[in-house]
Amino acid sequence: MIEREAGRLVVKVPMVMANARGLLDAGRSALQPGENVVDFSAVNEADSSAVAVMLGWLRAAALLRCTVKFAQIPAGVRSLAELYGVVDLLPQA
């Protein structure tokens, strides 16, 4: 689901409702001290659950006292985050 490549966490599956719980858990497990960059360049499909998963990763990072930044957020996910009024909560790498 998520692989560590060149210091980034690369999401390798569609960010859709069917994968949301697994992605949330995989992302939480992959977080390490310091800055974590989650890269969406390999995501070819995403729905509104992607926003929820991203916010969940941010909450987990806060509890672990580390940070998460997002790279190459899919345009549709960015549009949904803007619609929901949370785009400013999603730090970009």
GUKOLDREN-172782 format. One line per 4 residues: for each residue x, z, y of C-alpha. Coordinates in Angstrom, 2 decimals, always signed. Each point is the difference from the previous one (the first is absolute). Layout:
X,Z,Y | ...
***
This chain:
+0.00,+0.00,+0.00 | +2.72,+1.05,+2.43 | +3.69,-0.77,-0.46 | +2.99,+1.20,+1.97
+1.97,-3.01,+1.25 | +2.80,+0.07,+2.57 | -1.06,+3.43,+1.20 | -3.66,-0.97,+0.42
-3.11,+0.75,-2.01 | -1.44,-3.42,-0.80 | -3.67,-0.15,-0.98 | -0.30,-2.49,-2.88
-3.75,-0.01,-0.73 | -3.13,-0.85,+1.98 | -1.08,+2.82,+2.29 | -3.62,+0.03,-1.11
-2.46,+2.69,-1.03 | +0.84,-0.40,-3.71 | +3.66,+0.89,+0.70 | -0.51,+2.54,+2.80
+0.37,+3.24,-2.01 | +3.04,-1.31,-1.87 | +1.64,-1.21,+3.22 | -0.66,+3.30,+1.74
+1.58,+1.94,-2.86 | +2.91,-2.44,-0.41 | +0.78,+0.14,+3.71 | -0.11,+3.79,+0.08
+2.36,+0.16,-2.98 | +2.41,-2.48,+1.57 | +0.41,+1.84,+3.31 | +3.48,+1.37,+0.63
+1.47,+2.18,+2.75 | +0.62,-1.86,+3.26 | -1.60,-3.27,+1.03 | -1.92,-2.04,-2.55
-0.87,-3.63,+0.74 | -2.92,-1.46,-1.93 | +0.21,-3.79,-0.15 | -3.15,-2.06,-0.55
+1.70,-3.42,-0.15 | -1.00,-0.45,-3.67 | -3.66,+0.95,+0.54 | -2.21,-3.05,-0.37
-3.39,+1.74,+0.12 | -1.24,+3.08,+1.84 | -3.27,+1.61,+0.97 | -1.06,+3.04,+2.02
+1.33,+2.38,-2.65 | +3.51,-1.00,+1.15 | -0.57,+1.86,+3.28 | -1.09,+3.12,-1.87
+3.05,-0.18,-2.28 | +2.35,-0.39,+2.97 | -1.54,+3.01,+1.74 | +0.33,+1.96,-3.24
+3.70,-0.82,-0.16 | +0.41,+1.20,+3.58 | -1.70,+3.31,-0.85 | +2.21,+0.44,-3.07
+3.12,-0.75,+2.05 | -0.98,+2.61,+2.58 | -0.35,+2.62,-2.74 | +3.40,-0.99,-1.41
+1.56,-0.02,+3.48 | +1.08,-3.62,-0.23 | -1.18,-3.12,+1.81 | -1.64,-3.25,-1.01
+0.13,-3.29,+1.87 | -1.71,-3.22,-1.01 | +1.51,-3.49,-0.08 | -1.86,-3.32,-0.18
-3.49,+1.47,+0.04 | -2.42,-2.75,-1.07 | -1.97,-1.44,+2.94 | -3.33,+0.91,-1.57
+1.06,+3.62,-0.47 | +1.22,+0.16,+3.59 | -3.36,-1.38,+1.18 | -1.86,+2.62,-2.02
+2.20,+2.77,+1.40 | -0.75,-1.25,+3.51 | -3.73,-0.09,-0.78 | +0.13,+3.58,-1.32
+2.03,+1.16,+3.01 | +2.97,+1.19,-2.07 | +2.58,-2.76,+0.60 | +2.02,+2.32,+2.26
+0.32,+2.46,-2.88 | +1.86,-2.58,-2.13 | +3.65,-0.01,+1.12 | +1.78,-3.31,-0.44
+3.53,-0.54,-1.22
***
